[in-house]
Amino acid sequence: MIAIASILDKKTSERVSDLMEQLEAEFGLSGVKVTPYPHLTLLTAEIPDMEELKQYLENTCIETESFTIRTTGLGIFPGPNPVIYIPVLRTQPLNHLHRKLQVDISEMSTEMGVFYNPNMWLPHITLALGDTTTELLGPILAYLCQYNYNWEITIDNLTILQKSGDFYLKEEEFYFKSSELIR
């Protein structure tokens, strides 16, 4: 299974990386580093023909303008190892891109990640994953509450993340047509 994501802009990546480093130093959490780049996952899929996908993503990026998203607060996906994240507010440009990717990529996929269906998708930036516990949840949230998460982030790329050993690494990045003006 691969992930189609947007790697976050430099300023936001530094903020998120700093928070992850603090969580590791304070609580020993490093599970989120399974994907070493702060990102927003748009979908996951099983793709038999990666060249077809790469061509599709390249063409999509040529037709797509960079846009801004906003975040606010903190969220939790519950379970024995709760996931702690920063929620991303859904906007028309984000929903449009997500829906387009979901529809088009499902046609070239043998399997799509169920949590990325447009009716279920909750866009977020993960801060802690896999090595949290319910006992640590309270102290972690108390620690994280000292920060403000009302951020504005430029989305300007689509990136294929591929499992490589224990990590999800960048296979290829594609930039939106207007991203040269931003970088």
Secondary structure, DSSP 8 states (H G I E B T S, - for coil): -EEEEEE--HHHHHHHHHHHHHHHHHH---GGGGS-S-EEEEEEEE-S-HHHHHHHHHHHHHT---EEEEB-S-EEE-SSS-EEEEEB---HHHHHHHHHHHHHHHHH-SEE-GGGSTTT---EEEEE-SS--HHHHHHHHHHHTTS----EEEE-EEEEEEEETTEEEEEEEEE-TTHHHH-
